[in-house]
Amino acid sequence: MGRCMEYTDAELADAIVSLVGRKYPRLKLTEEDICEMVFGHGFYRRQVNGACRRLVALKRLDRGGKGVAYDPFWYRPWYPPADRRI
């Protein structure tokens, strides 16, 4: 990847969803991990952070972790909840 700021919002969102889908469950990617894998460095973390939050709100990604130093937020693909019949 590594195209820096040539990504539109939609392209960045698709790149993040694709990356998380390929790496999960082997890796639980944080925003910093995603930024380094997409851009090659941490300069664009703000854009990745905003994109990840939008993707969670749009139910394209799911977020785990507590968002603190010892348990940072990490992302996984979003799956609709399974219907349970009793």
C-alpha angles and dihedrals in degrees: 000000000000101000095141115205097356089096120104116213091261093048092049091049092050091047091052094047091048093048094047091046092053097045103039128122093018090055130026099210121212123203089262091052091049092048093051093046095047101037104018094237141041100257094105099047093121091059092046091048092053092045092050092050091050091048091052090049090049090048094241092118135025123217129218132179130060099263095243130119095264094042111027123186112273130184138230134173114282118242124185113251114266117248111242118205119198 
